[in-house]
Each structure stands twice: as structure tokens, then as C-alpha cells.
Amino acid sequence: MKIILISLTIMLTSTLCYGQDSSDVFRAQRIKNDLNFQKPYRILKTTFKNLDEFQNYYPGTEITLEKLLRFHLYTEIHINQEENKLISMDQTEFQLKKMNSAEAITKETVELISNMYFGSNEMKELSKK
């Protein structure tokens, strides 16, 4: 009986912890399986507390910052992080400046991605649209 109770407690605790973490993770809306990377998407870790500011349009477009990152640039967004950082598909980490606007962090992220081999192709495709 004691073992069952301990097992249930562990399962419940791990479920609650996972649920709590997942509310801070906004999955990429598309992934690039054809590249054979360990993770077929990028990760943007940000100190922002929510995605509200990411609902603004990227300058010169009618695409929200969130859609640009999550859909067009294959990027998962993690909010409530200790620092701003971009992790590429090959797991290279890029420290980002401390930003006070979602537009600024998105611009820096777009610049970094556009300088990546696969990212430059993604930006070319995006500019055609």
C-alpha cells in the first residue's frame, strides 16, 4: 500500500510539474524534419512573461511577430526565462541582448536566423510572399 501511495505521489507531482512548464512553451508551428537535426526547430528563450507583445506586426509586413517566429522561421518560444537566447537547430546558442520590446528581440532573432545557412533560405522564401 505504501509503495502504491508513493508511486501515485510521484506520478502526480511529475504531471503537475510538466503541465506548469508547458504553459511557458509555445511550440513551433512547423518543423524541418528533412534536415536530420536532433531538434527540427529553433528555440527562442525570452524573459517576456507572455506572448501579448508578439501579437504586433513585424515592421513592413502583415505578419505578427509570433507567426513569423513560430510558423515561418520554425521557432519554439519559451517565455519566463532567465535570459534571452536563441538556440539553433544544430544546438548552437546565441546570447541576445536584454530587450524591452518583442519587436526588438524578434528583429535580432531574424537577423541571426537570416545569417544561418538554412535560415537564409527561409528568409528568401518569406520575402517572396
Biotite code that builds the C-alpha atoms (Angstrom):
import biotite.structure as struc

atoms = struc.array([
    struc.Atom([0.000, 0.000, 0.000], chain_id="A", res_id=1, res_name="MET", atom_name="CA", element="C"),
    struc.Atom([2.824, 2.365, 0.874], chain_id="A", res_id=2, res_name="LYS", atom_name="CA", element="C"),
    struc.Atom([4.534, 1.696, -2.485], chain_id="A", res_id=3, res_name="ILE", atom_name="CA", element="C"),
    struc.Atom([1.326, 2.441, -4.383], chain_id="A", res_id=4, res_name="ILE", atom_name="CA", element="C"),
    struc.Atom([0.863, 5.701, -2.489], chain_id="A", res_id=5, res_name="LEU", atom_name="CA", element="C"),
    struc.Atom([4.463, 6.763, -3.187], chain_id="A", res_id=6, res_name="ILE", atom_name="CA", element="C"),
    struc.Atom([4.098, 5.849, -6.872], chain_id="A", res_id=7, res_name="SER", atom_name="CA", element="C"),
    struc.Atom([0.897, 7.851, -7.182], chain_id="A", res_id=8, res_name="LEU", atom_name="CA", element="C"),
    struc.Atom([2.518, 10.852, -5.496], chain_id="A", res_id=9, res_name="THR", atom_name="CA", element="C"),
    struc.Atom([5.486, 10.745, -7.873], chain_id="A", res_id=10, res_name="ILE", atom_name="CA", element="C"),
    struc.Atom([3.234, 10.441, -10.935], chain_id="A", res_id=11, res_name="MET", atom_name="CA", element="C"),
    struc.Atom([1.014, 13.299, -9.787], chain_id="A", res_id=12, res_name="LEU", atom_name="CA", element="C"),
    struc.Atom([3.972, 15.549, -8.980], chain_id="A", res_id=13, res_name="THR", atom_name="CA", element="C"),
    struc.Atom([5.656, 14.925, -12.330], chain_id="A", res_id=14, res_name="SER", atom_name="CA", element="C"),
    struc.Atom([2.379, 15.559, -14.170], chain_id="A", res_id=15, res_name="THR", atom_name="CA", element="C"),
    struc.Atom([1.845, 18.867, -12.353], chain_id="A", res_id=16, res_name="LEU", atom_name="CA", element="C"),
    struc.Atom([5.427, 19.973, -12.983], chain_id="A", res_id=17, res_name="CYS", atom_name="CA", element="C"),
    struc.Atom([5.216, 19.124, -16.678], chain_id="A", res_id=18, res_name="TYR", atom_name="CA", element="C"),
    struc.Atom([1.933, 20.979, -17.012], chain_id="A", res_id=19, res_name="GLY", atom_name="CA", element="C"),
    struc.Atom([3.409, 24.014, -15.349], chain_id="A", res_id=20, res_name="GLN", atom_name="CA", element="C"),
    struc.Atom([6.461, 24.037, -17.640], chain_id="A", res_id=21, res_name="ASP", atom_name="CA", element="C"),
    struc.Atom([4.417, 23.506, -20.777], chain_id="A", res_id=22, res_name="SER", atom_name="CA", element="C"),
    struc.Atom([2.410, 26.716, -20.208], chain_id="A", res_id=23, res_name="SER", atom_name="CA", element="C"),
    struc.Atom([5.641, 28.642, -20.813], chain_id="A", res_id=24, res_name="ASP", atom_name="CA", element="C"),
    struc.Atom([6.420, 26.808, -24.065], chain_id="A", res_id=25, res_name="VAL", atom_name="CA", element="C"),
    struc.Atom([4.834, 27.750, -27.364], chain_id="A", res_id=26, res_name="PHE", atom_name="CA", element="C"),
    struc.Atom([5.753, 25.069, -29.860], chain_id="A", res_id=27, res_name="ARG", atom_name="CA", element="C"),
    struc.Atom([6.948, 25.865, -33.354], chain_id="A", res_id=28, res_name="ALA", atom_name="CA", element="C"),
    struc.Atom([4.022, 25.605, -35.740], chain_id="A", res_id=29, res_name="GLN", atom_name="CA", element="C"),
    struc.Atom([6.207, 23.910, -38.336], chain_id="A", res_id=30, res_name="ARG", atom_name="CA", element="C"),
    struc.Atom([9.315, 21.746, -38.085], chain_id="A", res_id=31, res_name="ILE", atom_name="CA", element="C"),
    struc.Atom([12.034, 20.834, -40.589], chain_id="A", res_id=32, res_name="LYS", atom_name="CA", element="C"),
    struc.Atom([12.310, 17.051, -40.429], chain_id="A", res_id=33, res_name="ASN", atom_name="CA", element="C"),
    struc.Atom([14.263, 16.870, -43.690], chain_id="A", res_id=34, res_name="ASP", atom_name="CA", element="C"),
    struc.Atom([17.465, 18.275, -42.146], chain_id="A", res_id=35, res_name="LEU", atom_name="CA", element="C"),
    struc.Atom([18.198, 15.409, -39.734], chain_id="A", res_id=36, res_name="ASN", atom_name="CA", element="C"),
    struc.Atom([18.923, 17.667, -36.776], chain_id="A", res_id=37, res_name="PHE", atom_name="CA", element="C"),
    struc.Atom([18.276, 16.412, -33.257], chain_id="A", res_id=38, res_name="GLN", atom_name="CA", element="C"),
    struc.Atom([15.637, 19.134, -32.939], chain_id="A", res_id=39, res_name="LYS", atom_name="CA", element="C"),
    struc.Atom([13.998, 20.164, -36.228], chain_id="A", res_id=40, res_name="PRO", atom_name="CA", element="C"),
    struc.Atom([13.196, 23.657, -34.902], chain_id="A", res_id=41, res_name="TYR", atom_name="CA", element="C"),
    struc.Atom([14.886, 26.571, -33.173], chain_id="A", res_id=42, res_name="ARG", atom_name="CA", element="C"),
    struc.Atom([14.221, 27.729, -29.633], chain_id="A", res_id=43, res_name="ILE", atom_name="CA", element="C"),
    struc.Atom([13.874, 31.363, -28.585], chain_id="A", res_id=44, res_name="LEU", atom_name="CA", element="C"),
    struc.Atom([14.172, 31.726, -24.825], chain_id="A", res_id=45, res_name="LYS", atom_name="CA", element="C"),
    struc.Atom([12.927, 35.073, -23.618], chain_id="A", res_id=46, res_name="THR", atom_name="CA", element="C"),
    struc.Atom([12.419, 36.936, -20.372], chain_id="A", res_id=47, res_name="THR", atom_name="CA", element="C"),
    struc.Atom([8.995, 38.150, -21.533], chain_id="A", res_id=48, res_name="PHE", atom_name="CA", element="C"),
    struc.Atom([6.176, 36.977, -19.275], chain_id="A", res_id=49, res_name="LYS", atom_name="CA", element="C"),
    struc.Atom([3.614, 36.326, -22.036], chain_id="A", res_id=50, res_name="ASN", atom_name="CA", element="C"),
    struc.Atom([3.145, 36.483, -25.810], chain_id="A", res_id=51, res_name="LEU", atom_name="CA", element="C"),
    struc.Atom([0.939, 39.590, -25.833], chain_id="A", res_id=52, res_name="ASP", atom_name="CA", element="C"),
    struc.Atom([3.618, 41.846, -27.365], chain_id="A", res_id=53, res_name="GLU", atom_name="CA", element="C"),
    struc.Atom([4.337, 39.198, -30.004], chain_id="A", res_id=54, res_name="PHE", atom_name="CA", element="C"),
    struc.Atom([0.866, 39.865, -31.467], chain_id="A", res_id=55, res_name="GLN", atom_name="CA", element="C"),
    struc.Atom([2.118, 43.100, -33.074], chain_id="A", res_id=56, res_name="ASN", atom_name="CA", element="C"),
    struc.Atom([3.062, 43.074, -36.756], chain_id="A", res_id=57, res_name="TYR", atom_name="CA", element="C"),
    struc.Atom([6.657, 42.718, -37.889], chain_id="A", res_id=58, res_name="TYR", atom_name="CA", element="C"),
    struc.Atom([7.638, 46.080, -39.472], chain_id="A", res_id=59, res_name="PRO", atom_name="CA", element="C"),
    struc.Atom([6.647, 46.326, -43.127], chain_id="A", res_id=60, res_name="GLY", atom_name="CA", element="C"),
    struc.Atom([4.514, 43.159, -43.047], chain_id="A", res_id=61, res_name="THR", atom_name="CA", element="C"),
    struc.Atom([1.091, 41.946, -42.059], chain_id="A", res_id=62, res_name="GLU", atom_name="CA", element="C"),
    struc.Atom([2.615, 39.024, -40.147], chain_id="A", res_id=63, res_name="ILE", atom_name="CA", element="C"),
    struc.Atom([2.620, 39.013, -36.361], chain_id="A", res_id=64, res_name="THR", atom_name="CA", element="C"),
    struc.Atom([5.925, 38.587, -34.581], chain_id="A", res_id=65, res_name="LEU", atom_name="CA", element="C"),
    struc.Atom([4.672, 35.304, -33.141], chain_id="A", res_id=66, res_name="GLU", atom_name="CA", element="C"),
    struc.Atom([3.647, 33.879, -36.528], chain_id="A", res_id=67, res_name="LYS", atom_name="CA", element="C"),
    struc.Atom([6.895, 34.998, -38.116], chain_id="A", res_id=68, res_name="LEU", atom_name="CA", element="C"),
    struc.Atom([8.890, 33.136, -35.492], chain_id="A", res_id=69, res_name="LEU", atom_name="CA", element="C"),
    struc.Atom([6.741, 30.072, -34.853], chain_id="A", res_id=70, res_name="ARG", atom_name="CA", element="C"),
    struc.Atom([5.491, 29.395, -38.381], chain_id="A", res_id=71, res_name="PHE", atom_name="CA", element="C"),
    struc.Atom([7.823, 30.954, -40.924], chain_id="A", res_id=72, res_name="HIS", atom_name="CA", element="C"),
    struc.Atom([11.100, 30.532, -39.022], chain_id="A", res_id=73, res_name="LEU", atom_name="CA", element="C"),
    struc.Atom([10.442, 27.186, -37.288], chain_id="A", res_id=74, res_name="TYR", atom_name="CA", element="C"),
    struc.Atom([10.996, 28.619, -33.817], chain_id="A", res_id=75, res_name="THR", atom_name="CA", element="C"),
    struc.Atom([9.596, 27.485, -30.484], chain_id="A", res_id=76, res_name="GLU", atom_name="CA", element="C"),
    struc.Atom([9.179, 30.305, -27.947], chain_id="A", res_id=77, res_name="ILE", atom_name="CA", element="C"),
    struc.Atom([9.890, 29.795, -24.234], chain_id="A", res_id=78, res_name="HIS", atom_name="CA", element="C"),
    struc.Atom([8.701, 32.655, -22.030], chain_id="A", res_id=79, res_name="ILE", atom_name="CA", element="C"),
    struc.Atom([9.597, 33.463, -18.401], chain_id="A", res_id=80, res_name="ASN", atom_name="CA", element="C"),
    struc.Atom([13.245, 32.526, -18.901], chain_id="A", res_id=81, res_name="GLN", atom_name="CA", element="C"),
    struc.Atom([16.237, 33.969, -17.050], chain_id="A", res_id=82, res_name="GLU", atom_name="CA", element="C"),
    struc.Atom([17.847, 35.297, -20.223], chain_id="A", res_id=83, res_name="GLU", atom_name="CA", element="C"),
    struc.Atom([17.212, 35.972, -23.886], chain_id="A", res_id=84, res_name="ASN", atom_name="CA", element="C"),
    struc.Atom([18.812, 33.314, -26.048], chain_id="A", res_id=85, res_name="LYS", atom_name="CA", element="C"),
    struc.Atom([18.337, 31.693, -29.468], chain_id="A", res_id=86, res_name="LEU", atom_name="CA", element="C"),
    struc.Atom([19.220, 28.024, -29.867], chain_id="A", res_id=87, res_name="ILE", atom_name="CA", element="C"),
    struc.Atom([19.664, 26.946, -33.472], chain_id="A", res_id=88, res_name="SER", atom_name="CA", element="C"),
    struc.Atom([18.688, 23.569, -34.895], chain_id="A", res_id=89, res_name="MET", atom_name="CA", element="C"),
    struc.Atom([22.271, 22.344, -34.509], chain_id="A", res_id=90, res_name="ASP", atom_name="CA", element="C"),
    struc.Atom([22.057, 23.424, -30.824], chain_id="A", res_id=91, res_name="GLN", atom_name="CA", element="C"),
    struc.Atom([24.390, 26.424, -31.199], chain_id="A", res_id=92, res_name="THR", atom_name="CA", element="C"),
    struc.Atom([23.449, 29.041, -28.599], chain_id="A", res_id=93, res_name="GLU", atom_name="CA", element="C"),
    struc.Atom([23.333, 32.765, -29.347], chain_id="A", res_id=94, res_name="PHE", atom_name="CA", element="C"),
    struc.Atom([23.037, 35.198, -26.446], chain_id="A", res_id=95, res_name="GLN", atom_name="CA", element="C"),
    struc.Atom([20.625, 38.002, -27.219], chain_id="A", res_id=96, res_name="LEU", atom_name="CA", element="C"),
    struc.Atom([20.694, 41.497, -25.804], chain_id="A", res_id=97, res_name="LYS", atom_name="CA", element="C"),
    struc.Atom([18.440, 42.399, -22.934], chain_id="A", res_id=98, res_name="LYS", atom_name="CA", element="C"),
    struc.Atom([15.354, 43.693, -24.715], chain_id="A", res_id=99, res_name="MET", atom_name="CA", element="C"),
    struc.Atom([12.329, 45.608, -23.554], chain_id="A", res_id=100, res_name="ASN", atom_name="CA", element="C"),
    struc.Atom([10.195, 45.009, -26.657], chain_id="A", res_id=101, res_name="SER", atom_name="CA", element="C"),
    struc.Atom([9.134, 41.893, -28.511], chain_id="A", res_id=102, res_name="ALA", atom_name="CA", element="C"),
    struc.Atom([9.796, 43.693, -31.787], chain_id="A", res_id=103, res_name="GLU", atom_name="CA", element="C"),
    struc.Atom([13.437, 44.307, -30.867], chain_id="A", res_id=104, res_name="ALA", atom_name="CA", element="C"),
    struc.Atom([14.069, 40.705, -29.803], chain_id="A", res_id=105, res_name="ILE", atom_name="CA", element="C"),
    struc.Atom([12.317, 39.448, -32.939], chain_id="A", res_id=106, res_name="THR", atom_name="CA", element="C"),
    struc.Atom([14.438, 41.706, -35.153], chain_id="A", res_id=107, res_name="LYS", atom_name="CA", element="C"),
    struc.Atom([17.640, 40.425, -33.538], chain_id="A", res_id=108, res_name="GLU", atom_name="CA", element="C"),
    struc.Atom([16.421, 36.840, -33.869], chain_id="A", res_id=109, res_name="THR", atom_name="CA", element="C"),
    struc.Atom([15.509, 37.347, -37.546], chain_id="A", res_id=110, res_name="VAL", atom_name="CA", element="C"),
    struc.Atom([18.936, 38.838, -38.204], chain_id="A", res_id=111, res_name="GLU", atom_name="CA", element="C"),
    struc.Atom([20.663, 35.852, -36.613], chain_id="A", res_id=112, res_name="LEU", atom_name="CA", element="C"),
    struc.Atom([18.492, 33.347, -38.481], chain_id="A", res_id=113, res_name="ILE", atom_name="CA", element="C"),
    struc.Atom([18.980, 35.137, -41.798], chain_id="A", res_id=114, res_name="SER", atom_name="CA", element="C"),
    struc.Atom([22.751, 34.697, -41.359], chain_id="A", res_id=115, res_name="ASN", atom_name="CA", element="C"),
    struc.Atom([22.353, 30.922, -40.904], chain_id="A", res_id=116, res_name="MET", atom_name="CA", element="C"),
    struc.Atom([22.629, 28.613, -43.910], chain_id="A", res_id=117, res_name="TYR", atom_name="CA", element="C"),
    struc.Atom([19.083, 27.228, -43.745], chain_id="A", res_id=118, res_name="PHE", atom_name="CA", element="C"),
    struc.Atom([17.713, 30.403, -42.227], chain_id="A", res_id=119, res_name="GLY", atom_name="CA", element="C"),
    struc.Atom([18.842, 32.491, -45.194], chain_id="A", res_id=120, res_name="SER", atom_name="CA", element="C"),
    struc.Atom([16.790, 30.229, -47.475], chain_id="A", res_id=121, res_name="ASN", atom_name="CA", element="C"),
    struc.Atom([13.778, 30.593, -45.182], chain_id="A", res_id=122, res_name="GLU", atom_name="CA", element="C"),
    struc.Atom([14.092, 34.381, -45.341], chain_id="A", res_id=123, res_name="MET", atom_name="CA", element="C"),
    struc.Atom([14.280, 34.261, -49.161], chain_id="A", res_id=124, res_name="LYS", atom_name="CA", element="C"),
    struc.Atom([11.092, 32.186, -49.249], chain_id="A", res_id=125, res_name="GLU", atom_name="CA", element="C"),
    struc.Atom([9.411, 34.583, -46.860], chain_id="A", res_id=126, res_name="LEU", atom_name="CA", element="C"),
    struc.Atom([10.372, 37.637, -48.907], chain_id="A", res_id=127, res_name="SER", atom_name="CA", element="C"),
    struc.Atom([8.703, 36.058, -51.966], chain_id="A", res_id=128, res_name="LYS", atom_name="CA", element="C"),
    struc.Atom([5.399, 36.060, -50.093], chain_id="A", res_id=129, res_name="LYS", atom_name="CA", element="C"),
])
